[in-house]
Amino acid sequence: MSRGTPNRSQTTDEQLSLQADRLIIATNRGPVEYVVTREKTLKFRRGSGGVVTALSGIVSRVNTTWVALAMIDGDHRAVVEAHEGLLESPMRDLHVHLRYVEVPKSVYRKHYDLMSNRILWFTQHYLLEHGEDALSAEKLQDAWKNGYTRVNEAIAAAICEEIEREPTRSMAMLHDYHLYLVSARVRERHPHIVMQQFLHIPWPEFRYWASSLPTAILRAIFEGVLGNDILGFQTRRDADNFLEGVHALLESEGAQIDADHQEIVWKDHRTQVRDYPISISVTDERIVRSRPSQRALDQIKPFLREYTIMRVDRIEPTKNIVQGFRAYDTLLEQHPELHQKVTFLAFLVLHASPSRSIASTRTRQ
């Protein structure tokens, strides 16, 4: 496989660790969810999911604006009540301004429910054939054009407005598979902005991509993320799969690919492809562990035995939840001496919302 050589005068890893005056984070889900109570007042709760947890340590150290989609009614109401579209985070540990982007519900559904979750998520986990009934070609194109693309354009426009709001050096940090088109759109308006995007789910081999999506959509995804200066993946295999995809799609049209240094030059812009698993704030987790919820302890205590197995998962195929219950069955079948001594607690979170969690317990007499 032939490889071009990127222009070494372009930005380096060290240069990308610049002293930015301001950080702009963009995600699908915001760090805070606003809920309308029965009394019609606005109440907040910390957003669920690993992205919020992983980024909380960063935003406490730099001037940050967090751009996200208004997902529920409380978010939309918070936008209405906000001054100039920006909200101060009500959480003391998140010293950020919040900017929620509003799109029509039909557009959001096509973006989130259909294109992002039903197509991209299942494709990238090699599970598309195990998902719901496939979308027709017409519905797929509609979800892409009138959902995914429109939301990405709205997020990109909000980031551009934030860049222009303050005459300081800004850096944009994008996250995950909901925002594949954003960086290229932002770079059209701000060619010199530093952008990084991290992908929290696998990046499949190109042949699986190609068998799952139309070439035009696939090309738009690859070109879209190449607007970033750094593109981060969880594993080296994911990064290699991306490089192979660029080779298959874009090398014949001038993309320069340096597989050894994991770099790509496309349309005079250099993108570094990196692999580093996302981490959590160890300090924050230690604080949480040192201050356990008494209410949670009281709820769990009646189920405890001499041995306790516990798991906490979102309800989704990659968590192997059913296999976990089967493994517990096997344990009890092979070790009858554990009967009445061990219990299995499974806390299953529906749609990443703690308010809809299901606690399952199982013991064998």
C-alpha positions as CSV (number, residue, x, y, z in Angstrom):
1,M,0.0,0.0,0.0
2,S,1.5,3.3,-1.0
3,R,1.6,6.1,1.5
4,G,2.1,9.8,1.0
5,T,4.2,11.9,3.4
6,P,2.4,14.6,5.3
7,N,4.0,18.1,5.4
8,R,6.2,18.1,8.5
9,S,5.8,21.9,8.8
10,Q,2.2,21.4,10.0
11,T,1.2,21.4,13.7
12,T,2.9,18.8,15.9
13,D,1.6,17.0,19.0
14,E,3.6,19.4,21.2
15,Q,2.2,22.5,19.5
16,L,-1.4,21.2,20.0
17,S,-0.9,21.2,23.7
18,L,-1.0,25.0,23.5
19,Q,-1.9,27.4,26.3
20,A,-5.5,27.9,25.2
21,D,-7.3,30.7,26.9
22,R,-10.7,29.0,26.4
23,L,-12.0,25.6,25.8
24,I,-15.2,24.8,23.9
25,I,-16.6,21.4,24.4
26,A,-19.3,20.0,22.2
27,T,-21.3,16.8,22.9
28,N,-24.7,15.4,22.1
29,R,-25.7,15.3,25.8
30,G,-25.0,18.2,28.1
31,P,-23.3,17.9,31.5
32,V,-26.5,19.0,33.2
33,E,-30.1,17.9,32.6
34,Y,-32.9,20.3,33.5
35,V,-36.2,18.7,34.7
36,V,-39.6,20.4,35.1
37,T,-41.0,19.4,38.4
38,R,-44.7,18.8,39.3
39,E,-44.7,22.3,40.8
40,K,-43.6,23.6,37.3
41,T,-40.2,24.7,38.6
42,L,-36.9,24.0,37.0
43,K,-34.6,21.4,38.7
44,F,-31.3,20.2,37.5
45,R,-29.3,17.0,37.8
46,R,-25.9,15.9,36.7
47,G,-25.9,14.4,33.2
48,S,-25.2,10.7,33.1
49,G,-22.6,8.9,31.0
50,G,-18.9,8.6,30.8
51,V,-18.2,11.7,28.9
52,V,-19.4,14.0,31.7
53,T,-17.4,12.1,34.2
54,A,-14.2,12.1,32.1
55,L,-14.3,15.8,31.3
56,S,-15.2,17.1,34.8
57,G,-11.6,17.2,35.8
58,I,-10.6,19.4,32.8
59,V,-13.3,22.0,33.0
60,S,-12.4,22.9,36.5
61,R,-9.1,24.2,35.3
62,V,-9.9,26.3,32.3
63,N,-12.5,28.8,31.1
64,T,-15.0,26.5,29.4
65,T,-18.1,26.7,27.4
66,W,-20.0,23.5,26.9
67,V,-22.2,23.2,23.7
68,A,-24.8,20.5,23.6
69,L,-28.3,19.7,22.3
70,A,-31.4,20.5,24.3
71,M,-32.8,17.0,24.7
72,I,-35.7,17.2,27.1
73,D,-38.4,19.8,27.9
74,G,-36.4,21.1,30.9
75,D,-33.4,21.8,28.7
76,H,-35.6,23.8,26.3
77,R,-37.1,25.8,29.1
78,A,-33.6,26.5,30.5
79,V,-32.7,27.9,27.1
80,V,-35.7,30.3,27.2
81,E,-34.7,31.5,30.6
82,A,-31.0,31.9,29.8
83,H,-29.5,35.3,29.2
84,E,-28.0,35.5,25.7
85,G,-28.3,31.7,25.3
86,L,-25.6,30.9,28.0
87,L,-26.3,29.3,31.3
88,E,-24.0,29.2,34.3
89,S,-23.6,25.5,35.4
90,P,-25.5,25.1,38.6
91,M,-23.0,22.4,39.7
92,R,-20.2,23.6,41.8
93,D,-17.7,21.2,40.4
94,L,-18.5,22.2,36.8
95,H,-17.2,25.7,36.3
96,V,-18.6,26.1,32.8
97,H,-21.0,28.1,30.7
98,L,-23.7,25.9,29.1
99,R,-25.0,26.6,25.7
100,Y,-27.9,24.4,24.6
101,V,-28.7,24.2,20.9
102,E,-32.3,23.7,19.9
103,V,-33.6,21.9,16.9
104,P,-37.1,20.7,16.0
105,K,-38.1,17.5,17.7
106,S,-38.6,15.7,14.4
107,V,-35.0,16.7,13.4
108,Y,-33.6,15.6,16.7
109,R,-35.4,12.2,16.4
110,K,-33.9,11.6,12.9
111,H,-30.5,12.6,14.2
112,Y,-30.4,10.8,17.5
113,D,-32.9,7.9,17.4
114,L,-32.5,6.9,13.7
115,M,-29.1,7.9,12.4
116,S,-26.9,8.0,15.5
117,N,-28.3,5.2,17.6
118,R,-30.0,2.9,15.1
119,I,-27.5,3.1,12.3
120,L,-24.1,4.4,13.4
121,W,-24.0,2.9,16.9
122,F,-25.0,-0.6,15.7
123,T,-22.7,-0.3,12.6
124,Q,-19.7,0.6,14.7
125,H,-20.2,-2.3,17.1
126,Y,-20.6,-4.8,14.2
127,L,-24.2,-5.3,15.2
128,L,-26.2,-3.7,12.5
129,E,-27.7,-7.0,11.3
130,H,-28.9,-7.6,14.9
131,G,-30.7,-4.3,15.3
132,E,-34.2,-3.4,14.5
133,D,-35.6,-3.7,11.0
134,A,-33.3,-2.0,8.5
135,L,-34.3,1.5,7.3
136,S,-35.3,1.8,3.7
137,A,-32.9,3.7,1.5
138,E,-35.3,6.6,1.4
139,K,-35.6,6.8,5.2
140,L,-31.9,6.4,5.6
141,Q,-31.2,9.4,3.3
142,D,-33.9,11.4,5.0
143,A,-32.5,10.7,8.5
144,W,-29.0,11.7,7.2
145,K,-30.0,14.8,5.3
146,N,-32.8,16.2,7.5
147,G,-31.6,14.9,10.8
148,Y,-27.9,14.2,11.3
149,T,-26.6,16.8,8.9
150,R,-28.9,19.5,10.2
151,V,-28.0,18.9,13.8
152,N,-24.3,18.8,13.0
153,E,-24.6,22.1,11.2
154,A,-26.4,23.6,14.2
155,I,-23.7,22.5,16.6
156,A,-21.0,23.8,14.3
157,A,-22.7,27.2,14.0
158,A,-23.0,27.4,17.8
159,I,-19.2,26.6,18.1
160,C,-18.4,29.3,15.6
161,E,-20.5,31.8,17.5
162,E,-18.7,30.9,20.7
163,I,-15.3,31.3,19.0
164,E,-16.3,34.7,17.8
165,R,-17.8,35.7,21.1
166,E,-14.5,36.4,22.8
167,P,-11.2,37.5,21.1
168,T,-9.1,34.9,22.9
169,R,-7.3,31.7,21.8
170,S,-9.9,29.0,21.8
171,M,-9.6,25.2,21.4
172,A,-12.6,23.0,20.5
173,M,-13.0,19.5,21.9
174,L,-15.7,17.4,20.2
175,H,-16.9,14.0,21.4
176,D,-18.3,10.9,19.9
177,Y,-20.3,9.6,16.9
178,H,-23.1,12.1,17.0
179,L,-20.9,15.0,15.7
180,Y,-18.9,13.5,12.7
181,L,-19.5,16.5,10.4
182,V,-18.9,19.3,12.9
183,S,-15.1,19.9,12.7
184,A,-15.1,20.3,8.9
185,R,-18.0,22.8,9.1
186,V,-16.2,24.8,11.8
187,R,-12.9,24.8,9.9
188,E,-14.6,26.4,6.9
189,R,-15.3,29.5,9.0
190,H,-12.3,29.3,11.3
191,P,-9.4,27.5,9.5
192,H,-6.9,28.1,12.3
193,I,-8.9,26.9,15.3
194,V,-7.4,23.9,17.1
195,M,-9.9,21.0,17.3
196,Q,-9.7,17.5,18.8
197,Q,-12.4,14.8,18.6
198,F,-12.5,11.7,20.6
199,L,-14.6,8.7,19.7
200,H,-15.9,6.6,22.5
201,I,-17.0,3.6,20.5
202,P,-15.2,1.3,18.1
203,W,-14.3,2.2,14.6
204,P,-14.9,-0.9,12.4
205,E,-13.0,-2.2,9.4
206,F,-13.7,-0.4,6.2
207,R,-15.4,-3.3,4.5
208,Y,-18.0,-3.4,7.3
209,W,-18.6,0.3,6.9
210,A,-18.9,-0.1,3.2
211,S,-21.4,-2.9,3.4
212,S,-23.5,-0.9,5.9
213,L,-23.7,2.6,4.5
214,P,-24.0,4.3,1.1
215,T,-20.6,5.6,-0.2
216,A,-21.7,9.2,-0.1
217,I,-22.6,9.1,3.6
218,L,-19.5,7.1,4.4
219,R,-17.3,9.6,2.6
220,A,-19.0,12.6,4.3
221,I,-18.2,10.9,7.7
222,F,-14.5,10.4,6.9
223,E,-14.1,13.9,5.4
224,G,-16.0,15.4,8.3
225,V,-13.7,14.1,11.1
226,L,-10.6,15.0,9.1
227,G,-11.4,18.6,10.0
228,N,-9.8,17.8,13.4
229,D,-6.2,18.4,14.3
230,I,-6.2,15.3,16.5
231,L,-8.6,12.4,16.1
232,G,-8.6,10.1,19.2
233,F,-9.7,6.5,19.4
234,Q,-9.9,4.0,22.2
235,T,-7.6,1.4,20.7
236,R,-4.8,1.1,18.2
237,R,-7.0,-1.2,16.1
238,D,-9.6,1.5,15.8
239,A,-7.0,4.0,14.7
240,D,-5.6,1.5,12.1
241,N,-9.1,0.8,10.8
242,F,-9.6,4.5,10.3
243,L,-6.3,4.9,8.4
244,E,-7.3,1.9,6.2
245,G,-10.6,3.6,5.5
246,V,-9.0,6.8,4.4
247,H,-6.7,4.9,2.1
248,A,-9.7,3.1,0.5
249,L,-11.8,6.3,0.1
250,L,-9.6,9.2,-0.3
251,E,-6.0,8.3,-1.2
252,S,-6.8,8.2,-4.9
253,E,-8.0,11.8,-4.6
254,G,-4.9,13.1,-3.0
255,A,-5.0,12.1,0.7
256,Q,-1.5,11.7,2.0
257,I,-1.3,8.9,4.6
258,D,1.7,8.2,6.9
259,A,0.8,5.0,8.7
260,D,4.0,4.9,10.7
261,H,3.3,8.3,12.3
262,Q,-0.5,7.9,12.1
263,E,-0.9,11.2,10.2
264,I,-3.1,12.2,7.3
265,V,-3.0,15.3,5.1
266,W,-6.3,16.0,3.3
267,K,-7.0,19.3,1.5
268,D,-3.9,20.9,3.0
269,H,-4.9,20.1,6.5
270,R,-3.0,17.6,8.7
271,T,-4.8,15.3,11.1
272,Q,-3.0,13.2,13.7
273,V,-4.7,9.9,14.4
274,R,-4.1,8.8,18.0
275,D,-5.2,6.0,20.3
276,Y,-5.6,6.5,24.0
277,P,-8.4,5.0,26.2
278,I,-10.4,7.7,28.0
279,S,-9.8,7.9,31.7
280,I,-11.7,9.1,34.7
281,S,-10.8,11.4,37.5
282,V,-9.3,9.2,40.1
283,T,-9.5,12.0,42.7
284,D,-13.2,12.5,42.1
285,E,-13.9,8.8,42.3
286,R,-12.0,8.5,45.6
287,I,-14.2,11.3,47.0
288,V,-17.4,9.6,45.8
289,R,-16.2,6.3,47.3
290,S,-15.3,8.0,50.6
291,R,-18.8,9.5,50.9
292,P,-21.2,6.6,50.1
293,S,-24.9,7.4,49.9
294,Q,-26.6,6.2,53.1
295,R,-29.8,5.8,51.2
296,A,-28.1,3.5,48.7
297,L,-26.5,1.5,51.5
298,D,-29.8,1.0,53.2
299,Q,-31.4,-0.2,50.0
300,I,-28.7,-2.7,49.3
301,K,-28.0,-4.0,52.8
302,P,-31.0,-6.5,52.9
303,F,-29.7,-8.3,49.9
304,L,-26.1,-8.8,51.1
305,R,-24.8,-12.3,51.8
306,E,-21.4,-13.7,52.8
307,Y,-20.4,-13.1,49.1
308,T,-21.9,-10.4,46.9
309,I,-21.4,-9.9,43.1
310,M,-22.5,-6.5,41.9
311,R,-22.6,-4.9,38.4
312,V,-23.9,-1.5,37.1
313,D,-24.6,-1.2,33.4
314,R,-26.6,0.7,30.8
315,I,-29.1,-1.6,29.0
316,E,-27.4,-2.0,25.7
317,P,-26.1,-5.0,23.7
318,T,-22.4,-4.5,24.2
319,K,-22.7,-4.9,28.0
320,N,-23.3,-8.6,27.8
321,I,-26.0,-8.4,30.5
322,V,-27.7,-11.7,29.6
323,Q,-24.3,-13.5,29.6
324,G,-23.7,-12.1,33.1
325,F,-26.9,-13.8,34.4
326,R,-26.0,-17.0,32.7
327,A,-22.5,-16.9,34.2
328,Y,-24.1,-16.6,37.6
329,D,-26.3,-19.6,36.9
330,T,-23.2,-21.6,36.0
331,L,-21.5,-20.5,39.2
332,L,-24.3,-21.8,41.3
333,E,-24.7,-25.0,39.4
334,Q,-21.0,-25.8,39.7
335,H,-20.6,-24.6,43.3
336,P,-23.7,-25.7,45.3
337,E,-21.7,-24.9,48.5
338,L,-22.3,-21.2,47.7
339,H,-26.1,-21.5,47.9
340,Q,-27.5,-19.1,50.5
341,K,-24.1,-17.5,50.7
342,V,-23.9,-15.5,47.5
343,T,-26.1,-12.9,45.9
344,F,-25.9,-11.2,42.5
345,L,-27.0,-7.6,42.3
346,A,-27.5,-6.1,38.8
347,F,-28.3,-2.4,38.5
348,L,-29.4,-1.8,35.0
349,V,-29.8,1.8,33.7
350,L,-32.3,2.4,31.0
351,H,-31.3,5.0,28.3
352,A,-28.5,6.3,30.5
353,S,-30.9,7.9,32.9
354,P,-30.4,7.3,36.6
355,S,-34.1,8.1,37.2
356,R,-35.1,5.0,35.2
357,S,-32.7,2.5,36.7
358,I,-33.9,-1.0,37.4
359,A,-32.4,-2.9,40.3
360,S,-32.4,-6.7,39.9
361,T,-31.4,-9.2,42.6
362,R,-31.0,-12.9,42.3
363,T,-30.3,-15.6,44.8
364,R,-30.7,-19.4,44.8
365,Q,-32.1,-21.2,47.8
